[in-house]
């Protein structure tokens, strides 16, 4: 894996070694999703007053899996900053022939 270098405004060169981090996010997402499905299929056997806590835990696993998967997709596609995402949105709007968005304070 080649390491990329980025230059910032102050002239500091930082080595970006986080090229393969999207695999960690994807693995974490898959693990959370698998654990959530396993917990959901297993059901609940225990005290009935703890059932809402168990349901919240299983729902949190599904929400966490979705969040981890979206982070993995963003990192894999090379989007690391908000400005990168705004640039992608502008490119999509240009490709569709839609007028560019204006700031609200203009």
N, CA, C and O atoms as a printed pandas DataFrame, in Angstrom:
     atom_number atom_name residue_name chain_id  residue_number  x_coord  y_coord  z_coord
0              1         N          UNK        A               1    0.833   -1.181    0.000
1              2        CA          UNK        A               1    0.000    0.000    0.000
2              3         C          UNK        A               1    0.874    1.240    0.000
3              4         O          UNK        A               1    1.789    1.379    0.812
4              5         N          UNK        A               2    0.587    2.099   -0.888
5              6        CA          UNK        A               2    1.338    3.352   -0.959
6              7         C          UNK        A               2    0.747    4.352    0.024
7              8         O          UNK        A               2   -0.463    4.381    0.248
8              9         N          UNK        A               3    1.604    5.159    0.599
9             10        CA          UNK        A               3    1.150    6.172    1.533
10            11         C          UNK        A               3    0.988    7.492    0.795
11            12         O          UNK        A               3    1.846    7.899    0.012
12            13         N          UNK        A               4   -0.138    8.154    1.067
13            14        CA          UNK        A               4   -0.397    9.436    0.438
14            15         C          UNK        A               4    0.053   10.550    1.357
15            16         O          UNK        A               4    0.048   10.401    2.579
16            17         N          UNK        A               5    0.442   11.663    0.768
17            18        CA          UNK        A               5    0.836   12.813    1.558
18            19         C          UNK        A               5   -0.078   13.974    1.218
19            20         O          UNK        A               5   -0.404   14.196    0.051
20            21         N          UNK        A               6   -0.497   14.722    2.247
21            22        CA          UNK        A               6   -1.338   15.884    2.051
22            23         C          UNK        A               6   -0.619   17.098    2.614
23            24         O          UNK        A               6    0.021   17.019    3.663
24            25         N          UNK        A               7   -0.725   18.223    1.914
25            26        CA          UNK        A               7   -0.142   19.462    2.422
26            27         C          UNK        A               7   -1.253   20.340    2.946
27            28         O          UNK        A               7   -2.302   20.471    2.315
28            29         N          UNK        A               8   -1.027   20.939    4.091
29            30        CA          UNK        A               8   -1.993   21.846    4.694
30            31         C          UNK        A               8   -1.512   23.278    4.551
31            32         O          UNK        A               8   -0.386   23.519    4.116
32            33         N          UNK        A               9   -2.371   24.242    4.919
33            34        CA          UNK        A               9   -2.085   25.661    4.729
34            35         C          UNK        A               9   -0.825   26.112    5.450
35            36         O          UNK        A               9   -0.116   26.986    4.952
36            37         N          UNK        A              10   -0.528   25.538    6.606
37            38        CA          UNK        A              10    0.635   25.969    7.373
38            39         C          UNK        A              10    1.937   25.390    6.817
39            40         O          UNK        A              10    3.006   25.676    7.358
40            41         N          UNK        A              11    1.882   24.606    5.783
41            42        CA          UNK        A              11    3.080   24.034    5.208
42            43         C          UNK        A              11    3.505   22.739    5.872
43            44         O          UNK        A              11    4.604   22.247    5.621
44            45         N          UNK        A              12    2.652   22.182    6.716
45            46        CA          UNK        A              12    2.968   20.941    7.406
46            47         C          UNK        A              12    2.546   19.785    6.510
47            48         O          UNK        A              12    1.415   19.761    6.023
48            49         N          UNK        A              13    3.427   18.843    6.292
49            50        CA          UNK        A              13    3.123   17.676    5.485
50            51         C          UNK        A              13    2.810   16.522    6.426
51            52         O          UNK        A              13    3.615   16.161    7.284
52            53         N          UNK        A              14    1.638   15.960    6.247
53            54        CA          UNK        A              14    1.197   14.875    7.109
54            55         C          UNK        A              14    1.076   13.611    6.268
55            56         O          UNK        A              14    0.523   13.646    5.168
56            57         N          UNK        A              15    1.574   12.531    6.762
57            58        CA          UNK        A              15    1.498   11.252    6.066
58            59         C          UNK        A              15    0.179   10.576    6.432
59            60         O          UNK        A              15   -0.094   10.359    7.612
60            61         N          UNK        A              16   -0.634   10.243    5.443
61            62        CA          UNK        A              16   -1.931    9.623    5.671
62            63         C          UNK        A              16   -1.787    8.114    5.543
63            64         O          UNK        A              16   -1.721    7.581    4.435
64            65         N          UNK        A              17   -1.738    7.430    6.678
65            66        CA          UNK        A              17   -1.577    5.982    6.680
66            67         C          UNK        A              17   -2.911    5.270    6.855
67            68         O          UNK        A              17   -2.933    4.062    7.094
68            69         N          UNK        A              18   -4.021    5.987    6.741
69            70        CA          UNK        A              18   -5.334    5.393    6.977
70            71         C          UNK        A              18   -5.997    4.948    5.672
71            72         O          UNK        A              18   -7.206    5.109    5.506
72            73         N          UNK        A              19   -5.226    4.401    4.765
73            74        CA          UNK        A              19   -5.761    4.010    3.464
74            75         C          UNK        A              19   -6.701    2.816    3.583
75            76         O          UNK        A              19   -7.741    2.787    2.925
76            77         N          UNK        A              20   -6.358    1.840    4.402
77            78        CA          UNK        A              20   -7.172    0.638    4.502
78            79         C          UNK        A              20   -8.125    0.608    5.667
79            80         O          UNK        A              20   -8.575   -0.471    6.055
80            81         N          UNK        A              21   -8.455    1.760    6.250
81            82        CA          UNK        A              21   -9.311    1.741    7.431
82            83         C          UNK        A              21  -10.750    1.398    7.109
83            84         O          UNK        A              21  -11.498    0.994    7.999
84            85         N          UNK        A              22  -11.159    1.550    5.851
85            86        CA          UNK        A              22  -12.545    1.212    5.540
86            87         C          UNK        A              22  -12.813   -0.274    5.759
87            88         O          UNK        A              22  -13.956   -0.649    6.020
88            89         N          UNK        A              23  -11.819   -1.116    5.664
89            90        CA          UNK        A              23  -12.032   -2.549    5.923
90            91         C          UNK        A              23  -12.365   -2.793    7.386
91            92         O          UNK        A              23  -13.166   -3.674    7.699
92            93         N          UNK        A              24  -11.761   -2.022    8.289
93            94        CA          UNK        A              24  -12.087   -2.174    9.709
94            95         C          UNK        A              24  -13.526   -1.751    9.971
95            96         O          UNK        A              24  -14.237   -2.410   10.729
96            97         N          UNK        A              25  -13.962   -0.657    9.350
97            98        CA          UNK        A              25  -15.335   -0.196    9.526
98            99         C          UNK        A              25  -16.311   -1.225    8.965
99           100         O          UNK        A              25  -17.342   -1.500    9.578
100          101         N          UNK        A              26  -15.993   -1.794    7.809
101          102        CA          UNK        A              26  -16.877   -2.792    7.199
102          103         C          UNK        A              26  -16.936   -4.061    8.040
103          104         O          UNK        A              26  -18.001   -4.663    8.181
104          105         N          UNK        A              27  -15.808   -4.467    8.595
105          106        CA          UNK        A              27  -15.785   -5.653    9.455
106          107         C          UNK        A              27  -16.599   -5.411   10.727
107          108         O          UNK        A              27  -17.351   -6.283   11.162
108          109         N          UNK        A              28  -16.448   -4.244   11.312
109          110        CA          UNK        A              28  -17.231   -3.906   12.501
110          111         C          UNK        A              28  -18.719   -3.871   12.210
111          112         O          UNK        A              28  -19.528   -4.310   13.028
112          113         N          UNK        A              29  -19.080   -3.351   11.049
113          114        CA          UNK        A              29  -20.485   -3.312   10.653
114          115         C          UNK        A              29  -21.055   -4.715   10.484
115          116         O          UNK        A              29  -22.160   -5.006   10.943
116          117         N          UNK        A              30  -20.299   -5.575    9.826
117          118        CA          UNK        A              30  -20.763   -6.953    9.622
118          119         C          UNK        A              30  -20.897   -7.692   10.950
119          120         O          UNK        A              30  -21.837   -8.462   11.148
120          121         N          UNK        A              31  -19.955   -7.456   11.854
121          122        CA          UNK        A              31  -20.026   -8.108   13.167
122          123         C          UNK        A              31  -21.241   -7.626   13.955
123          124         O          UNK        A              31  -21.935   -8.427   14.580
124          125         N          UNK        A              32  -21.498   -6.323   13.925
125          126        CA          UNK        A              32  -22.669   -5.797   14.634
126          127         C          UNK        A              32  -23.964   -6.317   14.027
127          128         O          UNK        A              32  -24.894   -6.676   14.749
128          129         N          UNK        A              33  -24.024   -6.358   12.706
129          130        CA          UNK        A              33  -25.228   -6.861   12.052
130          131         C          UNK        A              33  -25.450   -8.337   12.374
131          132         O          UNK        A              33  -26.576   -8.748   12.654
132          133         N          UNK        A              34  -24.382   -9.135   12.336
133          134        CA          UNK        A              34  -24.501  -10.557   12.685
134          135         C          UNK        A              34  -24.936  -10.765   14.119
135          136         O          UNK        A              34  -25.775  -11.622   14.399
136          137         N          UNK        A              35  -24.372   -9.990   15.032
137          138        CA          UNK        A              35  -24.739  -10.101   16.447
138          139         C          UNK        A              35  -26.191   -9.671   16.652
139          140         O          UNK        A              35  -26.914  -10.273   17.447
140          141         N          UNK        A              36  -26.613   -8.633   15.936
141          142        CA          UNK        A              36  -28.001   -8.183   16.040
142          143         C          UNK        A              36  -28.978   -9.223   15.526
143          144         O          UNK        A              36  -30.004   -9.471   16.158
144          145         N          UNK        A              37  -28.677   -9.834   14.388
145          146        CA          UNK        A              37  -29.550  -10.879   13.842
146          147         C          UNK        A              37  -29.588  -12.080   14.772
147          148         O          UNK        A              37  -30.654  -12.646   15.013
148          149         N          UNK        A              38  -28.431  -12.473   15.297
149          150        CA          UNK        A              38  -28.371  -13.591   16.234
150          151         C          UNK        A              38  -29.209  -13.308   17.478
151          152         O          UNK        A              38  -29.955  -14.173   17.937
152          153         N          UNK        A              39  -29.086  -12.108   18.020
153          154        CA          UNK        A              39  -29.840  -11.749   19.217
154          155         C          UNK        A              39  -31.330  -11.672   18.937
155          156         O          UNK        A              39  -32.144  -12.062   19.774
156          157         N          UNK        A              40  -31.690  -11.169   17.754
157          158        CA          UNK        A              40  -33.097  -11.061   17.390
158          159         C          UNK        A              40  -33.726  -12.440   17.217
159          160         O          UNK        A              40  -34.844  -12.673   17.678
160          161         N          UNK        A              41  -33.015  -13.356   16.554
161          162        CA          UNK        A              41  -33.545  -14.707   16.323
162          163         C          UNK        A              41  -33.632  -15.523   17.600
163          164         O          UNK        A              41  -34.527  -16.353   17.764
164          165         N          UNK        A              42  -32.683  -15.275   18.509
165          166        CA          UNK        A              42  -32.656  -16.036   19.754
166          167         C          UNK        A              42  -33.854  -15.713   20.627
167          168         O          UNK        A              42  -34.310  -16.557   21.398
168          169         N          UNK        A              43  -34.363  -14.507   20.512
169          170        CA          UNK        A              43  -35.517  -14.119   21.308
170          171         C          UNK        A              43  -35.098  -13.730   22.710
171          172         O          UNK        A              43  -33.931  -13.434   22.965
172          173         N          UNK        A              44  -36.053  -13.734   23.608
173          174        CA          UNK        A              44  -35.784  -13.322   24.976
174          175         C          UNK        A              44  -36.350  -14.349   25.933
175          176         O          UNK        A              44  -37.527  -14.703   25.858
176          177         N          UNK        A              45  -35.515  -14.819   26.825
177          178        CA          UNK        A              45  -35.983  -15.712   27.893
178          179         C          UNK        A              45  -35.389  -15.190   29.194
179          180         O          UNK        A              45  -34.179  -15.249   29.408
180          181         N          UNK        A              46  -36.236  -14.693   30.033
181          182        CA          UNK        A              46  -35.786  -14.104   31.277
182          183         C          UNK        A              46  -36.898  -13.304   31.900
183          184         O          UNK        A              46  -38.073  -13.533   31.612
184          185         N          UNK        A              47  -36.542  -12.376   32.743
185          186        CA          UNK        A              47  -37.549  -11.572   33.414
186          187         C          UNK        A              47  -38.200  -10.610   32.421
187          188         O          UNK        A              47  -37.524   -9.991   31.598
188          189         N          UNK        A              48  -39.504  -10.500   32.514
189          190        CA          UNK        A              48  -40.236   -9.681   31.548
190          191         C          UNK        A              48  -39.989   -8.185   31.753
191          192         O          UNK        A              48  -40.188   -7.406   30.821
192          193         N          UNK        A              49  -39.568   -7.769   32.927
193          194        CA          UNK        A              49  -39.339   -6.344   33.136
194          195         C          UNK        A              49  -38.034   -5.863   32.501
195          196         O          UNK        A              49  -37.807   -4.655   32.425
196          197         N          UNK        A              50  -37.181   -6.763   32.049
197          198        CA          UNK        A              50  -35.944   -6.389   31.364
198          199         C          UNK        A              50  -36.077   -6.447   29.846
199          200         O          UNK        A              50  -35.114   -6.170   29.129
200          201         N          UNK        A              51  -37.265   -6.805   29.348
201          202        CA          UNK        A              51  -37.475   -6.918   27.905
202          203         C          UNK        A              51  -37.225   -5.599   27.160
203          204         O          UNK        A              51  -36.608   -5.640   26.096
204          205         N          UNK        A              52  -37.668   -4.425   27.658
205          206        CA          UNK        A              52  -37.367   -3.183   26.926
206          207         C          UNK        A              52  -35.868   -2.910   26.802
207          208         O          UNK        A              52  -35.414   -2.385   25.785
208          209         N          UNK        A              53  -35.110   -3.261   27.820
209          210        CA          UNK        A              53  -33.661   -3.068   27.759
210          211         C          UNK        A              53  -33.047   -3.964   26.685
211          212         O          UNK        A              53  -32.166   -3.536   25.940
212          213         N          UNK        A              54  -33.506   -5.176   26.611
213          214        CA          UNK        A              54  -33.010   -6.103   25.591
214          215         C          UNK        A              54  -33.385   -5.608   24.193
215          216         O          UNK        A              54  -32.561   -5.652   23.279
216          217         N          UNK        A              55  -34.617   -5.139   24.021
217          218        CA          UNK        A              55  -35.055   -4.634   22.716
218          219         C          UNK        A              55  -34.228   -3.415   22.315
219          220         O          UNK        A              55  -33.860   -3.275   21.149
220          221         N          UNK        A              56  -33.935   -2.536   23.267
221          222        CA          UNK        A              56  -33.109   -1.368   22.974
222          223         C          UNK        A              56  -31.699   -1.794   22.560
223          224         O          UNK        A              56  -31.119   -1.209   21.645
224          225         N          UNK        A              57  -31.152   -2.797   23.221
225          226        CA          UNK        A              57  -29.818   -3.285   22.877
226          227         C          UNK        A              57  -29.757   -3.861   21.474
227          228         O          UNK        A              57  -28.802   -3.605   20.740
228          229         N          UNK        A              58  -30.768   -4.640   21.089
229          230        CA          UNK        A              58  -30.793   -5.229   19.750
230          231         C          UNK        A              58  -30.972   -4.135   18.697
231          232         O          UNK        A              58  -30.323   -4.166   17.651
232          233         N          UNK        A              59  -31.858   -3.164   18.972
233          234        CA          UNK        A              59  -32.050   -2.060   18.031
234          235         C          UNK        A              59  -30.767   -1.247   17.891
235          236         O          UNK        A              59  -30.437   -0.795   16.794
236          237         N          UNK        A              60  -30.044   -1.058   18.988
237          238        CA          UNK        A              60  -28.781   -0.319   18.934
238          239         C          UNK        A              60  -27.754   -1.035   18.066
239          240         O          UNK        A              60  -26.959   -0.386   17.386
240          241         N          UNK        A              61  -27.761   -2.355   18.081
241          242        CA          UNK        A              61  -26.853   -3.109   17.220
242          243         C          UNK        A              61  -27.159   -2.862   15.748
243          244         O          UNK        A              61  -26.244   -2.696   14.941
244          245         N          UNK        A              62  -28.445   -2.836   15.394
245          246        CA          UNK        A              62  -28.813   -2.595   13.999
246          247         C          UNK        A              62  -28.473   -1.170   13.570
247          248         O          UNK        A              62  -27.981   -0.960   12.462
248          249         N          UNK        A              63  -28.728   -0.193   14.434
249          250        CA          UNK        A              63  -28.411    1.196   14.108
250          251         C          UNK        A              63  -26.890    1.382   13.995
251          252         O          UNK        A              63  -26.409    2.069   13.093
252          253         N          UNK        A              64  -26.144    0.768   14.914
253          254        CA          UNK        A              64  -24.684    0.851   14.865
254          255         C          UNK        A              64  -24.115    0.200   13.620
255          256         O          UNK        A              64  -23.140    0.690   13.049
256          257         N          UNK        A              65  -24.721   -0.908   13.194
257          258        CA          UNK        A              65  -24.257   -1.580   11.975
258          259         C          UNK        A              65  -24.482   -0.688   10.760
259          260         O          UNK        A              65  -23.630   -0.616    9.875
260          261         N          UNK        A              66  -25.618   -0.016   10.715
261          262        CA          UNK        A              66  -25.887    0.900    9.602
262          263         C          UNK        A              66  -24.931    2.080    9.582
263          264         O          UNK        A              66  -24.455    2.485    8.521
264          265         N          UNK        A              67  -24.654    2.629   10.753
265          266        CA          UNK        A              67  -23.726    3.762   10.837
266          267         C          UNK        A              67  -22.307    3.340   10.436
267          268         O          UNK        A              67  -21.626    4.058    9.704
268          269         N          UNK        A              68  -21.873    2.187   10.913
269          270        CA          UNK        A              68  -20.532    1.700   10.554
270          271         C          UNK        A              68  -20.419    1.418    9.064
271          272         O          UNK        A              68  -19.382    1.683    8.455
272          273         N          UNK        A              69  -21.485    0.880    8.476
273          274        CA          UNK        A              69  -21.463    0.601    7.036
274          275         C          UNK        A              69  -21.397    1.890    6.235
275          276         O          UNK        A              69  -20.714    1.943    5.212
276          277         N          UNK        A              70  -22.096    2.932    6.679
277          278        CA          UNK        A              70  -22.051    4.190    5.937
278          279         C          UNK        A              70  -20.678    4.850    6.051
279          280         O          UNK        A              70  -20.200    5.437    5.081
280          281         N          UNK        A              71  -20.039    4.765    7.212
281          282        CA          UNK        A              71  -18.684    5.296    7.370
282          283         C          UNK        A              71  -17.712    4.520    6.471
283          284         O          UNK        A              71  -16.832    5.108    5.842
284          285         N          UNK        A              72  -17.884    3.199    6.422
285          286        CA          UNK        A              72  -17.017    2.379    5.563
286          287         C          UNK        A              72  -17.184    2.762    4.100
287          288         O          UNK        A              72  -16.203    2.827    3.359
288          289         N          UNK        A              73  -18.421    3.017    3.676
289          290        CA          UNK        A              73  -18.661    3.396    2.287
290          291         C          UNK        A              73  -18.029    4.753    1.975
291          292         O          UNK        A              73  -17.443    4.938    0.908
292          293         N          UNK        A              74  -18.148    5.700    2.907
293          294        CA          UNK        A              74  -17.542    7.014    2.680
294          295         C          UNK        A              74  -16.024    6.925    2.615
295          296         O          UNK        A              74  -15.406    7.536    1.743
296          297         N          UNK        A              75  -15.421    6.173    3.523
297          298        CA          UNK        A              75  -13.962    6.054    3.528
298          299         C          UNK        A              75  -13.465    5.304    2.291
299          300         O          UNK        A              75  -12.425    5.652    1.733
300          301         N          UNK        A              76  -14.197    4.285    1.863
301          302        CA          UNK        A              76  -13.779    3.518    0.689
302          303         C          UNK        A              76  -13.867    4.346   -0.585
303          304         O          UNK        A              76  -13.086    4.137   -1.513
304          305         N          UNK        A              77  -14.814    5.290   -0.640
305          306        CA          UNK        A              77  -14.963    6.105   -1.836
306          307         C          UNK        A              77  -14.066    7.332   -1.834
307          308         O          UNK        A              77  -14.081    8.110   -2.787
308          309         N          UNK        A              78  -13.282    7.516   -0.772
309          310        CA          UNK        A              78  -12.326    8.613   -0.734
310          311         C          UNK        A              78  -12.861    9.898   -0.153
311          312         O          UNK        A              78  -12.214   10.939   -0.266
312          313         N          UNK        A              79  -14.025    9.855    0.465
313          314        CA          UNK        A              79  -14.604   11.047    1.077
314          315         C          UNK        A              79  -14.165   11.076    2.534
315          316         O          UNK        A              79  -14.591   10.253    3.344
316          317         N          UNK        A              80  -13.295   12.049    2.856
317          318        CA          UNK        A              80  -12.749   12.129    4.210
318          319         C          UNK        A              80  -13.169   13.394    4.940
319          320         O          UNK        A              80  -13.106   13.445    6.169
320          321         N          UNK        A              81  -13.594   14.413    4.209
321          322        CA          UNK        A              81  -13.978   15.683    4.820
322          323         C          UNK        A              81  -15.343   16.100    4.294
323          324         O          UNK        A              81  -15.812   15.582    3.280
324          325         N          UNK        A              82  -15.969   17.029    4.982
325          326        CA          UNK        A              82  -17.266   17.542    4.548
326          327         C          UNK        A              82  -17.142   18.218    3.187
327          328         O          UNK        A              82  -18.053   18.128    2.364
328          329         N          UNK        A              83  -16.033   18.886    2.948
329          330        CA          UNK        A              83  -15.829   19.550    1.666
330          331         C          UNK        A              83  -15.820   18.547    0.517
331          332         O          UNK        A              83  -16.320   18.837   -0.570
332          333         N          UNK        A              84  -15.251   17.364    0.758
333          334        CA          UNK        A              84  -15.252   16.318   -0.267
334          335         C          UNK        A              84  -16.685   15.895   -0.600
335          336         O          UNK        A              84  -17.025   15.698   -1.767
336          337         N          UNK        A              85  -17.515   15.758    0.423
337          338        CA          UNK        A              85  -18.902   15.352    0.222
338          339         C          UNK        A              85  -19.681   16.443   -0.509
339          340         O          UNK        A              85  -20.519   16.145   -1.360
340          341         N          UNK        A              86  -19.407   17.701   -0.182
341          342        CA          UNK        A              86  -20.073   18.811   -0.876
342          343         C          UNK        A              86  -19.663   18.860   -2.344
343          344         O          UNK        A              86  -20.483   19.177   -3.206
344          345         N          UNK        A              87  -18.405   18.551   -2.633
345          346        CA          UNK        A              87  -17.929   18.517   -4.014
346          347         C          UNK        A              87  -18.610   17.398   -4.801
347          348         O          UNK        A              87  -18.972   17.584   -5.963
348          349         N          UNK        A              88  -18.782   16.240   -4.170
349          350        CA          UNK        A              88  -19.475   15.134   -4.830
350          351         C          UNK        A              88  -20.920   15.524   -5.128
351          352         O          UNK        A              88  -21.436   15.244   -6.210
352          353         N          UNK        A              89  -21.570   16.175   -4.158
353          354        CA          UNK        A              89  -22.939   16.627   -4.382
354          355         C          UNK        A              89  -23.045   17.625   -5.518
355          356         O          UNK        A              89  -23.979   17.564   -6.318
356          357         N          UNK        A              90  -22.086   18.551   -5.595
357          358        CA          UNK        A              90  -22.089   19.528   -6.692
358          359         C          UNK        A              90  -21.876   18.842   -8.035
359          360         O          UNK        A              90  -22.497   19.222   -9.028
360          361         N          UNK        A              91  -21.005   17.834   -8.077
361          362        CA          UNK        A              91  -20.769   17.103   -9.324
362          363         C          UNK        A              91  -22.022   16.343   -9.764
363          364         O          UNK        A              91  -22.322   16.276  -10.956
364          365         N          UNK        A              92  -22.743   15.778   -8.814
365          366        CA          UNK        A              92  -23.982   15.055   -9.143
366          367         C          UNK        A              92  -25.021   16.033   -9.680
367          368         O          UNK        A              92  -25.708   15.744  -10.660
368          369         N          UNK        A              93  -25.132   17.192   -9.034
369          370        CA          UNK        A              93  -26.091   18.198   -9.495
370          371         C          UNK        A              93  -25.740   18.678  -10.905
371          372         O          UNK        A              93  -26.633   18.866  -11.732
372          373         N          UNK        A              94  -24.452   18.878  -11.186
373          374        CA          UNK        A              94  -24.038   19.286  -12.527
374          375         C          UNK        A              94  -24.365   18.218  -13.559
375          376         O          UNK        A              94  -24.814   18.525  -14.664
376          377         N          UNK        A              95  -24.135   16.953  -13.190
377          378        CA          UNK        A              95  -24.404   15.858  -14.133
378          379         C          UNK        A              95  -25.897   15.737  -14.431
379          380         O          UNK        A              95  -26.279   15.346  -15.534
380          381         N          UNK        A              96  -26.741   16.069  -13.458
381          382        CA          UNK        A              96  -28.187   15.988  -13.665
382          383         C          UNK        A              96  -28.753   17.247  -14.316
383          384         O          UNK        A              96  -29.913   17.272  -14.726
384          385         N          UNK        A              97  -27.935   18.286  -14.409
385          386        CA          UNK        A              97  -28.388   19.522  -15.010
386          387         C          UNK        A              97  -29.218   20.388  -14.073
387          388         O          UNK        A              97  -30.001   21.220  -14.531
388          389         N          UNK        A              98  -29.057   20.202  -12.774
389          390        CA          UNK        A              98  -29.795   20.977  -11.781
390          391         C          UNK        A              98  -28.963   22.199  -11.415
391          392         O          UNK        A              98  -27.735   22.130  -11.357
392          393         N          UNK        A              99  -29.647   23.328  -11.166
393          394        CA          UNK        A              99  -28.935   24.545  -10.791
394          395         C          UNK        A              99  -28.167   24.341   -9.497
395          396         O          UNK        A              99  -28.612   23.591   -8.628
396          397         N          UNK        A             100  -27.019   24.997   -9.353
397          398        CA          UNK        A             100  -26.269   24.880   -8.097
398          399         C          UNK        A             100  -27.023   25.510   -6.943
399          400         O          UNK        A             100  -27.784   26.460   -7.127
400          401         N          UNK        A             101  -26.805   24.971   -5.747
401          402        CA          UNK        A             101  -27.478   25.481   -4.565
402          403         C          UNK        A             101  -26.834   26.790   -4.124
403          404         O          UNK        A             101  -25.632   26.994   -4.293
404          405         N          UNK        A             102  -27.647   27.666   -3.562
405          406        CA          UNK        A             102  -27.151   28.926   -3.048
406          407         C          UNK        A             102  -27.157   28.874   -1.525
407          408         O          UNK        A             102  -27.953   28.154   -0.922
408          409         N          UNK        A             103  -26.266   29.639   -0.913
409          410        CA          UNK        A             103  -26.259   29.747    0.544
410          411         C          UNK        A             103  -27.496   30.520    0.982
411          412         O          UNK        A             103  -27.987   31.369    0.239
412          413         N          UNK        A             104  -28.001   30.242    2.165
413          414        CA          UNK        A             104  -29.228   30.879    2.651
414          415         C          UNK        A             104  -29.050   32.353    2.972
415          416         O          UNK        A             104  -30.005   33.126    2.886
416          417         N          UNK        A             105  -27.844   32.751    3.338
417          418        CA          UNK        A             105  -27.641   34.129    3.747
418          419         C          UNK        A             105  -27.419   35.070    2.567
419          420         O          UNK        A             105  -27.213   36.264    2.784
420          421         N          UNK        A             106  -27.454   34.590    1.349
421          422        CA          UNK        A             106  -27.245   35.475    0.184
422          423         C          UNK        A             106  -28.499   36.219   -0.160
423          424         O          UNK        A             106  -28.511   37.005   -1.107
